[in-house]
Amino acid sequence: MLSRFKGMGVAMVTPFDARGDIDFASLQQLINYLIKHEADYLVLLGTTGEASTLSLTERYEVLDCAVETVSERIPIVAGFGGNNTQKIIRDLSGYHFKGIDGILSVNPSYNRPNQEGIYNHFRAIAESCPVPILIYNVPSRTSSNIKATTTIRIAQNLPNIVGIKEASGDMAQVMQIINHKDRSDFLVLSGDDLLTLPLMALGCDGVISVVGNALPRPFGKMVHAALEGDFETARHLHYAVSDIIHLLFADGNPAGIKAALHLLGLCENPLRLPLVSVQATLYEELQKALEKLSF
């Protein structure tokens, strides 16, 4: 089971139509595109999926659509996170979890808990969750860092938590986790597309990727080349997509990746406020960059 979260997971967008409603037909189209182009697993209802703007009913509907469309072809990870521990537990208890292989749960934002609070937050979720858990550390969004010592403590004491998506950008912190987790089945995954290759050289097990929505095959091949120790191939693919990655985040995520998916004909471009679409100049830059690719 745990090896199913190695490689390239894709942090999927949630497509909306012009009215701002969920576009389930485009969601199905994107899922089939990602499976066809060899994504290892899908991650729904994360930051890239604009989960914070979806109602609980909408989130359950997205998961049901994904489960039906995937039909057990690849694993599905569902986002269940927030800064209210008891609400997360209630949300978990309200879903059936048929066809869901794991959850991704982000470190609480805004409340700014100390490390003991962070540990006990994830302990409470682990005790209530029926599937394996990946935790998500992204201090740039949460204003709170899961320190390496806390991640190691979680790995050693909470067996239902099977890995971390690390997006701190702190290479020393990631190295400390890899070196001292003392648990071979606890995965360390990159949460930053541009840092994926160097982090995998340090021993990371893969990535939960944004660019993978648009370019699943080349980015996935880079990840698997790195897993196999073929860093010459991995470097070539890394630099082939690095300019695109810079553009995707120039005007915020998921605005950039939704623009790219629109250019590829995979979904429409709307986001839900307070997010808005990328500026016209960036849209044109993305169009030119995608046209230059030869994958």
QUIFENZI-V157085 format. One record per run of one state. SS is the DSSP state (a for helix, b for strand, c for the rest). FROM is the first residue (numbers start at 1). LEN is the number of residues. If there is no record, write none. Layout:
ss:SS from:FROM len:LEN
ss:SS from:FROM len:LEN
//
This chain:
ss:c from:1 len:1
ss:a from:2 len:4
ss:c from:6 len:1
ss:b from:7 len:5
ss:c from:12 len:4
ss:b from:16 len:1
ss:c from:17 len:5
ss:b from:22 len:1
ss:c from:23 len:1
ss:a from:24 len:13
ss:c from:37 len:4
ss:b from:41 len:4
ss:c from:45 len:6
ss:a from:51 len:3
ss:c from:54 len:2
ss:a from:56 len:15
ss:c from:71 len:4
ss:b from:75 len:5
ss:c from:80 len:5
ss:a from:85 len:9
ss:c from:94 len:8
ss:b from:102 len:5
ss:c from:107 len:8
ss:a from:115 len:14
ss:c from:129 len:3
ss:b from:132 len:6
ss:c from:138 len:1
ss:a from:139 len:4
ss:c from:143 len:5
ss:a from:148 len:10
ss:c from:158 len:3
ss:b from:161 len:6
ss:c from:167 len:4
ss:a from:171 len:10
ss:c from:181 len:6
ss:b from:187 len:4
ss:c from:191 len:2
ss:a from:193 len:10
ss:c from:203 len:3
ss:b from:206 len:4
ss:c from:210 len:1
ss:a from:211 len:3
ss:c from:214 len:2
ss:a from:216 len:12
ss:c from:228 len:3
ss:a from:231 len:19
ss:c from:250 len:5
ss:a from:255 len:9
ss:c from:264 len:16
ss:a from:280 len:13
ss:c from:293 len:3
//
